[in-house]
Amino acid sequence: MRRFSYVLIVCSCLFLLTAGYYFSYQLGSSGTSKIQPSQLRETEQILQPSYLVRIVDGKVVIQHPDGSVYEATEISEESLPMSVREKIQEEYRLNSRQELYSFLENYSS
């Protein structure tokens, strides 16, 4: 009889552990919400940064899309080719750090 009691206790514990795990999983997955498009854009900006090239007081300034300064350079406007100056006047966007470093390397003295 004792053996039957032990088997019943072990089976009951296994059932309770399994049910607890299942319901905790269901509770955790129902609490998550879908990602909003604005959150996705923010995440993309963090993972894939972009930079704007501007001219301020005759010098090239690299800015984040929100307008904050990433780097103020000593590259003068006169040292840039006319095609690059025209792009900057429109809106010259560099879509990765590699593009940014390449730009800085090409036009730094």
MOFEN-V386139 format. One record per pair of residues at least 12 apart in sequence whose C-alpha atoms are under 7 Angstrom apart, sorted by the first residue. I is the first residue (numbers start at 1). J is the second residue. If there is no record, write none. Layout:
i->{I I}
j->{J J}
This chain:
i->{48 49 49 50 50 50 50 50 50 51 51 51 51 51 51 52 52 52 52 52 53 53 53 54 55 58 58 59 59 59 59 59 60 60 60 60 60 60 61 75 75 80}
j->{96 95 96 64 65 93 94 95 96 63 64 65 93 94 95 64 65 92 93 94 88 92 93 88 77 76 77 73 74 75 76 77 72 73 74 75 76 77 73 107 108 107}
